[in-house]
Amino acid sequence: MHECYSVDVLKKEGLHDIAELVMHGFIHEIFVLKMDEEATNYVPRTIENKMVALADMYYNQNEQRVSLDERLADIIKRYKNDKTSLQAVRLGKKRFKKLEAEIFTLM
């Protein structure tokens, strides 16, 4: 949820463009799970935001370049005891796969 705090702080400071860029991860899925509501305002919309979100997924905690599948597996392993995070990752996998396909069709 650190992304939510970052986005909120940046928006309060009037830095809406930057707030859009840092918005990534599984915020949308966590809102769906915890609040039982869509949080589409936390889904990347601009091409820049989508690229940042995907680029973030290509590096693990050791700053090593990994595939999207490897990164998702790493997150699942690290959060194995956090039911909400595991569910969020599993829900978000399809969204990130679609995002990856979208970005690579533009290249």
CYANA upper distance limits for C-alpha pairs under 8 A (distance plus 0.5 A):
  1 MET  CA      5 TYR  CA      7.51
  1 MET  CA     27 ILE  CA      6.91
  2 HIS  CA      6 SER  CA      6.79
  3 GLU  CA      7 VAL  CA      6.55
  3 GLU  CA     22 VAL  CA      7.50
  3 GLU  CA     23 MET  CA      6.46
  3 GLU  CA     24 HIS  CA      7.30
  3 GLU  CA     25 GLY  CA      7.98
  3 GLU  CA     27 ILE  CA      7.82
  4 CYS  CA      8 ASP  CA      6.60
  4 CYS  CA     23 MET  CA      7.99
  4 CYS  CA     27 ILE  CA      7.62
  5 TYR  CA      9 VAL  CA      6.61
  6 SER  CA     10 LEU  CA      6.66
  6 SER  CA     19 ALA  CA      7.78
  6 SER  CA     22 VAL  CA      7.97
  7 VAL  CA     11 LYS  CA      6.60
  7 VAL  CA     19 ALA  CA      5.28
  7 VAL  CA     20 GLU  CA      7.78
  7 VAL  CA     22 VAL  CA      7.36
  7 VAL  CA     23 MET  CA      6.96
  8 ASP  CA     12 LYS  CA      6.62
  8 ASP  CA     19 ALA  CA      8.14
  9 VAL  CA     13 GLU  CA      6.79
 10 LEU  CA     14 GLY  CA      6.89
 10 LEU  CA     15 LEU  CA      5.58
 10 LEU  CA     16 HIS  CA      7.02
 10 LEU  CA     18 ILE  CA      7.55
 10 LEU  CA     19 ALA  CA      5.89
 11 LYS  CA     15 LEU  CA      5.74
 11 LYS  CA     16 HIS  CA      5.52
 11 LYS  CA     19 ALA  CA      6.64
 15 LEU  CA     19 ALA  CA      6.65
 16 HIS  CA     20 GLU  CA      6.75
 17 ASP  CA     21 LEU  CA      7.16
 18 ILE  CA     22 VAL  CA      6.98
 19 ALA  CA     23 MET  CA      6.91
 20 GLU  CA     44 PRO  CA      7.82
 20 GLU  CA     46 THR  CA      8.48
 20 GLU  CA     49 ASN  CA      6.71
 21 LEU  CA     48 GLU  CA      7.14
 21 LEU  CA     49 ASN  CA      5.00
 21 LEU  CA     52 VAL  CA      7.12
 22 VAL  CA     49 ASN  CA      7.64
 22 VAL  CA     52 VAL  CA      7.82
 22 VAL  CA     53 ALA  CA      8.24
 23 MET  CA     42 TYR  CA      6.94
 23 MET  CA     43 VAL  CA      7.92
 23 MET  CA     44 PRO  CA      7.17
 23 MET  CA     49 ASN  CA      7.57
 23 MET  CA     53 ALA  CA      7.77
 24 HIS  CA     42 TYR  CA      8.01
 24 HIS  CA     43 VAL  CA      7.75
 24 HIS  CA     44 PRO  CA      7.26
 24 HIS  CA     49 ASN  CA      8.20
 24 HIS  CA     52 VAL  CA      7.99
 24 HIS  CA     53 ALA  CA      5.30
 24 HIS  CA     56 ASP  CA      8.49
 25 GLY  CA     53 ALA  CA      7.18
 26 PHE  CA     30 ILE  CA      6.72
 26 PHE  CA     88 ALA  CA      6.60
 26 PHE  CA     89 VAL  CA      7.09
 26 PHE  CA     92 GLY  CA      6.74
 27 ILE  CA     31 PHE  CA      6.75
 27 ILE  CA     39 ALA  CA      8.39
 27 ILE  CA     42 TYR  CA      6.70
 27 ILE  CA     43 VAL  CA      8.29
 28 HIS  CA     32 VAL  CA      6.80
 28 HIS  CA     38 GLU  CA      7.37
 28 HIS  CA     39 ALA  CA      5.63
 28 HIS  CA     40 THR  CA      7.02
 28 HIS  CA     42 TYR  CA      5.98
 28 HIS  CA     43 VAL  CA      6.68
 29 GLU  CA     33 LEU  CA      6.69
 29 GLU  CA     39 ALA  CA      8.44
 29 GLU  CA     88 ALA  CA      5.44
 29 GLU  CA     89 VAL  CA      8.18
 29 GLU  CA     91 LEU  CA      6.85
 29 GLU  CA     92 GLY  CA      6.76
 30 ILE  CA     34 LYS  CA      6.42
 30 ILE  CA     35 MET  CA      8.47
 30 ILE  CA     84 THR  CA      7.55
 30 ILE  CA     85 SER  CA      7.78
 30 ILE  CA     88 ALA  CA      6.03
 31 PHE  CA     35 MET  CA      5.74
 31 PHE  CA     36 ASP  CA      7.22
 31 PHE  CA     37 GLU  CA      6.88
 31 PHE  CA     38 GLU  CA      7.20
 31 PHE  CA     39 ALA  CA      6.62
 32 VAL  CA     36 ASP  CA      5.09
 32 VAL  CA     37 GLU  CA      5.33
 32 VAL  CA     38 GLU  CA      5.94
 32 VAL  CA     39 ALA  CA      7.46
 33 LEU  CA     37 GLU  CA      8.23
 33 LEU  CA     84 THR  CA      7.73
 33 LEU  CA     87 GLN  CA      8.37
 33 LEU  CA     88 ALA  CA      7.77
 39 ALA  CA     43 VAL  CA      7.82
 44 PRO  CA     49 ASN  CA      5.89
 44 PRO  CA     50 LYS  CA      5.80
 44 PRO  CA     53 ALA  CA      7.92
 45 ARG  CA     49 ASN  CA      7.01
 45 ARG  CA     50 LYS  CA      7.18
 46 THR  CA     50 LYS  CA      6.68
 47 ILE  CA     51 MET  CA      6.61
 48 GLU  CA     52 VAL  CA      6.80
 49 ASN  CA     53 ALA  CA      6.65
 50 LYS  CA     54 LEU  CA      6.65
 50 LYS  CA     99 LEU  CA      7.56
 50 LYS  CA    103 ILE  CA      8.25
 51 MET  CA     55 ALA  CA      6.42
 51 MET  CA    103 ILE  CA      7.65
 52 VAL  CA     56 ASP  CA      6.55
 53 ALA  CA     57 MET  CA      7.09
 54 LEU  CA     58 TYR  CA      7.12
 54 LEU  CA     96 PHE  CA      7.79
 54 LEU  CA     99 LEU  CA      7.83
 54 LEU  CA    100 GLU  CA      7.23
 55 ALA  CA     59 TYR  CA      7.73
 57 MET  CA     67 SER  CA      8.50
 57 MET  CA     68 LEU  CA      6.61
 57 MET  CA     71 ARG  CA      6.66
 57 MET  CA     72 LEU  CA      8.36
 58 TYR  CA     65 ARG  CA      6.12
 58 TYR  CA     66 VAL  CA      5.65
 58 TYR  CA     67 SER  CA      6.24
 58 TYR  CA     68 LEU  CA      6.35
 58 TYR  CA     71 ARG  CA      7.06
 59 TYR  CA     63 GLU  CA      5.83
 59 TYR  CA     64 GLN  CA      5.81
 59 TYR  CA     65 ARG  CA      5.22
 59 TYR  CA     66 VAL  CA      6.18
 59 TYR  CA     71 ARG  CA      7.55
 60 ASN  CA     64 GLN  CA      6.06
 60 ASN  CA     65 ARG  CA      7.32
 60 ASN  CA     66 VAL  CA      7.24
 60 ASN  CA     71 ARG  CA      6.58
 60 ASN  CA     74 ASP  CA      7.93
 66 VAL  CA     70 GLU  CA      6.40
 66 VAL  CA     71 ARG  CA      6.72
 67 SER  CA     71 ARG  CA      6.69
 68 LEU  CA     72 LEU  CA      6.67
 68 LEU  CA     97 LYS  CA      8.38
 69 ASP  CA     73 ALA  CA      6.62
 70 GLU  CA     74 ASP  CA      6.61
 71 ARG  CA     75 ILE  CA      6.71
 72 LEU  CA     76 ILE  CA      6.66
 72 LEU  CA     89 VAL  CA      7.62
 72 LEU  CA     93 LYS  CA      7.97
 73 ALA  CA     77 LYS  CA      6.64
 74 ASP  CA     78 ARG  CA      6.67
 75 ILE  CA     79 TYR  CA      6.54
 75 ILE  CA     89 VAL  CA      8.21
 76 ILE  CA     80 LYS  CA      6.22
 76 ILE  CA     86 LEU  CA      6.43
 76 ILE  CA     89 VAL  CA      7.65
 79 TYR  CA     83 LYS  CA      8.34
 79 TYR  CA     85 SER  CA      6.96
 79 TYR  CA     86 LEU  CA      6.86
 80 LYS  CA     86 LEU  CA      7.18
 82 ASP  CA     86 LEU  CA      6.73
 83 LYS  CA     87 GLN  CA      6.69
 84 THR  CA     88 ALA  CA      6.57
 85 SER  CA     89 VAL  CA      6.63
 86 LEU  CA     90 ARG  CA      6.74
 87 GLN  CA     91 LEU  CA      6.61
 88 ALA  CA     92 GLY  CA      6.42
 89 VAL  CA     93 LYS  CA      6.47
 90 ARG  CA     94 LYS  CA      8.33
 91 LEU  CA     95 ARG  CA      8.17
 92 GLY  CA     96 PHE  CA      6.67
 93 LYS  CA     97 LYS  CA      6.61
 94 LYS  CA     98 LYS  CA      6.66
 95 ARG  CA     99 LEU  CA      6.61
 96 PHE  CA    100 GLU  CA      6.52
 97 LYS  CA    101 ALA  CA      6.78
 98 LYS  CA    102 GLU  CA      6.65
 99 LEU  CA    103 ILE  CA      6.70
100 GLU  CA    104 PHE  CA      6.68
101 ALA  CA    105 THR  CA      6.69
102 GLU  CA    106 LEU  CA      7.25
103 ILE  CA    107 MET  CA      7.40
